[in-house]
Every structure is written in C-alpha cells, then in structure tokens.
Amino acid sequence: MFLTQTPDWTQRGTALVTEMLARFGDRGLQADAMGLVVFERGADGRAQGFAWRGDWRCYPCSLVKAFHLVHGLTRIERGQIQMHPDLDRALRDMILWSSNTATNYVIDLITETTGDTLLDDADFTQWRARREALNRFFTALGWPEFAGCNLSQKLMDDMRYGREAQYAGADGAYLNVLTPLATARLMWELFEGTVPVSGPYLARARAELARVSTHPQAAHSAYQLAEYLGGGFPAGTELWSKAGHNLWTGTFESSYFKHDMVRWMRPDGAPIYAVLMTKGQTLAETDPQVFPDIGRLIHARLSQPALLEQV
C-alpha cells in the first residue's frame, strides 16, 4: 500500500471518524456505508495518513472520470490519439461539469469502441477486449490498491441497454468499482508521485481538477463544490477535487452514492488530501448540505498545526 499509517495519524483518523459518525449519523452517515482516507506527504517524501474501510468496494459514480482524464491525456501525449476540438472540450466538460456524455465520448476514443446496440458473440468478445483497455492501463502501473477495481463501464443515468447491458451483466455484476484507497492513490500519484502523463499534459490534468469559490457557476451543483466537501471549506481555500454522485439508477447496487476526493492547501502551504465515499439516500438526495458540513469538520481537524509534527 502506498500509504503509511503512523500512530499519530491513526489517533487523529480514528478520532475524526468517531466524530463524523456522532455528528452526522442522524443525517445518513453510516459506519457500514462509508470509507475514508486522509493523508499528506511525510518528512520522508512518502504518503502518511489514515484509512478507515479504505478497501470498501463500491460503485464510484463520477470518480472514474479523474482516471479517464489521466488515461486520455497520456494517450494524447504518446500520439496514440489526436487532440481535436471536440476531444479538448470533452476532457474539460468531463471534469468541470462531470458530464457523462463527455466522458462516454472520451471512453470511445480511448478504446476505439462505441456503445449501445447488441453484438453477436465474436464481435462482442472483440469489443469487450478493447473496452478493457481502461482497466489494463491502470493495472499495468502496478498499484496494488487498484486490484479488483473496474473503470470500464460507461456512465449512465439509469438502465443500460444493448452491448452496455451485455457487458455489465444481467445482474449488474460487472459495474464500475473503486475503493477509497484506489482513489487516494490516483490523487497522490497525480500531484506527488508518478503518473504516465507529464509536462503540459500533467499540468492540464491538475488544472482541470481545480475548484475555485469565485467561479461564476460555483454555486451550481454541477460544479461539484457547493454541495460537496469543499463547500464547507473557508472561502478562498485553494483546492482540487473530483466528486461523484447519483440518485436512483434502476438497481440498488449503483444507486444513492455520493463521493468526493479533495486536495487542499493548509495554512502553512503544505497540501493535504481526503477521500470520502458514501452510500445512502439521505446523503445523496435529501440532505445536500451534509457533505459541506462534513467538509467543514474535516478541514478543521486536519488543517491544524499539529499535523506539522512528523513521526
């Protein structure tokens, strides 16, 4: 695992989870339906932090879009696909507005596939092998946190049809899956470690994740700030994030999830990270201010000078 869980972080993290559940349990936050990872760069240059249910495998909603951003920009940098105006726009909208349509366009270009209509056995086998390139790319990086995860399904607002339904399985057994630790690993490598994309393409990946409270649409839910963890941060906090959120999709396995992964700068100028993944109708639908309130608590507890102490 990329993350070293020190005694100091274990104490802080355990206290944070206890407080979160005590304060937000009556607003839908449940111990068996959440996972949390919080971490920073330690004095040795490696990630130090705390993971609580970090290996929880759940439907990731739009968190997968950050993975597709890195993958897509890597293929462009390598000359495997060519940048053009619609792709440029899709890469932006996939993150800026969390557009499913933009994401599915990027997936088609990366994998040289299209979706929808049914395929016979031979064509479907070939099609599935191409779509699996989304998983092979990250598996090849050798991140143990990615084991058992799946990024290869398109983003849908409700039920799947045709080859997309074939691929997900009749019972939805092959829907997208991520864990808090796999998501945290992507954020760490993107900002502190090593990802395949580099130079101006790496700079763009980071820039796409930036969230600013002064953006003209910052209050809009699609901007994924006001109703997410960053919505509870002090005004002017420098932060980067990607969230995921869905309501009823037609199946229990992929309904009512709300997630966020966020990087922000502490008052001393050092970055710190949090990944929160949750399931529950109250969190996802009926109380949109729970995440900002949780974010306010996380920021208060993890932005203290005590974090400057190194074990």
C-alpha positions in Angstrom: 0.0 0.0 0.0 1.3 3.5 -0.9 0.1 4.9 2.4 2.0 4.5 5.7 -0.5 4.7 8.7 1.6 6.1 11.5 0.5 6.0 15.2 -0.1 9.8 15.1 -2.3 9.5 12.0 -4.2 6.5 13.5 -5.1 8.5 16.5 -6.2 11.5 14.5 -8.0 9.5 11.9 -9.9 7.3 14.4 -11.0 10.4 16.4 -12.2 12.0 13.1 -14.3 9.0 12.1 -15.8 8.8 15.6 -16.7 12.5 15.5 -18.1 12.2 12.0 -20.4 9.3 12.9 -21.5 11.0 16.1 -22.3 14.3 14.4 -23.7 13.1 11.1 -25.2 9.7 11.9 -28.7 11.1 12.2 -28.2 12.7 8.7 -27.4 9.5 6.9 -23.7 8.8 7.5 -23.4 5.1 8.4 -20.3 3.2 9.6 -21.0 0.3 7.2 -21.7 2.5 4.2 -18.7 4.8 4.1 -14.9 4.8 3.6 -12.4 7.5 4.4 -8.7 8.1 3.5 -6.8 11.2 4.8 -3.2 11.7 4.1 -0.2 14.1 3.5 3.4 14.0 2.4 5.6 12.9 5.3 9.1 14.0 6.1 10.4 11.1 4.1 8.5 12.2 1.0 6.1 9.3 1.2 2.4 9.4 1.9 1.4 9.3 5.6 -2.2 9.1 6.7 -5.1 7.1 7.8 -7.5 4.7 6.0 -10.8 3.6 7.5 -12.6 1.0 5.4 -10.2 2.0 2.7 -10.7 -1.3 0.8 -14.5 -0.8 0.6 -15.5 -1.7 -2.9 -18.4 0.3 -4.1 -19.9 2.0 -7.2 -17.7 5.0 -7.8 -20.1 7.2 -9.8 -18.0 10.0 -11.4 -14.8 9.5 -9.6 -13.8 7.3 -12.5 -13.6 10.5 -14.7 -10.4 11.6 -13.0 -8.9 8.2 -14.1 -10.1 8.7 -17.6 -8.6 12.2 -17.7 -5.2 10.9 -16.8 -5.5 8.0 -19.3 -6.8 10.2 -22.1 -4.1 12.8 -21.7 -1.5 10.1 -21.6 -2.6 8.6 -24.9 -2.7 12.1 -26.5 0.9 12.8 -25.2 2.0 9.4 -26.7 0.4 10.2 -30.0 -2.0 7.3 -29.8 -5.0 9.5 -30.2 -5.1 13.0 -31.7 -6.4 16.1 -29.9 -9.2 17.8 -31.7 -11.7 20.5 -30.6 -14.4 18.1 -29.5 -12.0 16.0 -27.5 -10.5 19.1 -25.9 -14.0 20.2 -25.0 -15.0 16.7 -23.7 -11.9 16.4 -21.5 -12.8 19.8 -19.9 -16.6 19.1 -19.5 -16.0 15.6 -18.2 -14.3 17.2 -15.1 -15.7 20.8 -15.0 -19.4 19.7 -15.2 -18.9 16.0 -14.6 -20.6 15.4 -18.0 -21.5 11.7 -18.6 -21.9 12.5 -22.4 -18.4 14.0 -22.5 -17.0 11.0 -20.5 -18.5 8.5 -22.8 -17.1 10.3 -25.8 -13.6 10.1 -24.2 -14.1 6.4 -23.5 -15.0 5.7 -27.1 -11.9 7.5 -28.4 -9.5 5.8 -25.9 -10.8 2.3 -26.6 -11.9 2.7 -30.2 -15.3 1.4 -29.3 -18.9 2.6 -29.5 -21.8 1.6 -27.3 -25.5 0.6 -27.4 -26.7 -2.0 -30.0 -26.3 -5.7 -29.3 -23.4 -7.6 -30.8 -23.0 -11.3 -31.6 -20.6 -13.4 -29.6 -17.5 -12.9 -31.8 -17.9 -9.1 -32.2 -18.8 -8.7 -28.5 -15.6 -10.6 -27.5 -13.5 -8.2 -29.6 -15.4 -5.2 -28.4 -15.0 -6.2 -24.7 -11.3 -6.7 -25.1 -10.9 -3.2 -26.5 -13.1 -1.7 -23.7 -11.0 -3.5 -21.1 -8.1 -1.2 -22.1 -9.4 1.2 -19.5 -8.5 -1.3 -16.8 -5.3 -2.6 -18.4 -3.8 0.9 -18.4 -4.0 1.2 -14.6 -3.3 -2.4 -13.9 0.0 -2.0 -15.7 1.0 0.7 -13.3 1.3 -1.9 -10.6 -0.7 -0.1 -8.0 -1.9 -2.8 -5.5 -4.8 -0.5 -4.5 -6.2 -0.9 -8.0 -6.6 -4.7 -7.7 -10.3 -5.7 -8.1 -11.4 -2.3 -9.4 -13.2 -1.6 -12.6 -13.4 1.6 -14.7 -14.6 0.1 -18.0 -18.3 0.8 -17.9 -19.8 3.9 -19.4 -21.5 6.5 -17.2 -25.3 6.0 -17.3 -28.1 7.9 -15.6 -30.4 4.9 -15.5 -30.6 1.4 -17.0 -28.2 0.0 -19.6 -29.2 -1.5 -23.0 -27.6 -3.4 -25.8 -23.9 -4.2 -25.6 -23.6 -2.0 -22.5 -26.1 -4.2 -20.7 -24.3 -7.3 -22.0 -21.0 -6.0 -20.7 -22.3 -5.1 -17.2 -24.0 -8.5 -16.9 -27.7 -9.3 -16.4 -27.3 -8.8 -12.6 -25.0 -5.8 -12.9 -22.2 -7.9 -11.6 -19.6 -6.0 -13.6 -20.5 -2.5 -12.9 -17.7 0.0 -12.2 -16.0 -0.4 -8.8 -13.4 1.7 -6.9 -12.2 1.8 -3.3 -11.2 4.8 -1.3 -7.6 3.7 -1.3 -7.5 3.3 -5.1 -8.9 6.8 -5.5 -6.5 8.2 -3.0 -3.6 6.5 -4.9 -4.6 8.3 -8.1 -4.7 11.7 -6.3 -1.3 11.0 -4.7 0.4 10.0 -7.9 -1.1 12.8 -9.8 0.2 15.5 -7.5 3.0 14.0 -5.5 4.2 10.8 -7.2 4.4 9.4 -10.7 1.7 9.1 -13.4 2.5 8.3 -17.0 1.3 11.7 -18.2 3.9 14.5 -18.0 4.7 18.1 -19.0 1.9 20.3 -20.2 -0.5 17.3 -20.2 0.2 16.7 -16.5 -0.3 20.4 -15.8 -3.6 20.3 -17.6 -4.8 17.2 -15.6 -4.1 19.1 -12.4 -5.6 22.3 -13.6 -8.9 20.6 -14.6 -9.4 19.4 -11.0 -9.0 22.9 -9.6 -12.1 24.3 -7.9 -12.5 28.0 -7.0 -15.3 29.6 -5.0 -15.2 32.6 -7.3 -16.1 30.7 -10.4 -19.3 32.2 -11.9 -21.1 28.8 -11.5 -19.5 27.8 -8.2 -23.0 27.6 -6.5 -24.3 25.3 -9.2 -24.5 21.6 -8.1 -22.9 20.5 -11.4 -19.7 22.4 -10.5 -19.4 19.9 -7.6 -18.2 22.4 -4.9 -21.1 24.0 -3.0 -22.8 20.6 -2.2 -19.6 18.7 -1.6 -16.7 18.7 0.9 -15.1 21.8 -0.5 -18.4 23.7 0.1 -17.6 23.6 3.8 -14.1 24.9 3.4 -13.3 28.5 4.3 -13.7 31.0 1.4 -10.6 31.3 -0.7 -9.2 27.9 0.2 -7.1 26.6 -2.7 -8.4 23.2 -3.6 -8.6 20.5 -6.3 -11.3 17.9 -6.3 -13.5 15.5 -8.2 -16.8 14.2 -6.9 -19.3 11.5 -7.7 -23.0 11.5 -7.1 -26.0 9.6 -8.3 -29.6 9.0 -7.3 -31.8 6.1 -8.4 -30.4 4.3 -11.4 -32.8 1.3 -11.5 -30.6 -1.0 -9.5 -29.7 -1.0 -5.8 -26.1 -1.7 -6.5 -25.5 1.6 -8.3 -28.0 3.9 -6.6 -27.6 6.6 -4.0 -23.9 7.1 -3.7 -22.0 10.3 -3.0 -18.2 10.7 -3.0 -15.5 13.3 -3.1 -11.8 13.3 -3.4 -10.1 16.6 -2.5 -6.7 18.2 -2.1 -6.3 21.5 -0.4 -3.5 23.7 1.0 -3.1 24.0 4.7 -2.3 27.5 6.2 1.4 26.5 6.2 1.3 25.9 2.5 1.5 22.1 2.6 -1.1 20.0 0.7 -3.4 17.6 2.4 -5.8 15.1 0.9 -9.1 13.4 1.8 -11.2 10.8 0.0 -14.7 10.2 1.3 -17.0 7.6 -0.3 -20.6 7.0 1.0 -23.9 5.3 0.2 -27.3 6.4 1.4 -30.4 8.2 0.0 -30.3 10.9 2.6 -26.7 11.8 1.8 -27.2 11.5 -1.9 -30.6 13.1 -2.3 -32.5 14.6 0.6 -29.8 16.5 2.5 -27.3 18.0 0.1 -25.6 20.0 2.8 -24.3 17.0 4.7 -21.1 16.9 2.6 -20.2 20.6 3.1 -20.8 20.1 6.8 -18.6 17.1 6.9 -16.0 19.0 4.8 -16.0 21.8 7.4 -15.2 19.3 10.1 -12.5 17.6 8.1 -10.9 20.9 7.2 -11.0 22.0 10.9 -9.5 18.8 12.2 -6.8 18.3 9.5 -5.6 21.8 8.9 -4.2 22.3 12.4 -0.5 22.9 13.2 -0.3 19.6 14.9 0.0 18.0 11.5 3.4 19.5 11.2 4.8 17.1 13.7 6.5 14.2 12.0 6.7 10.7 13.4 
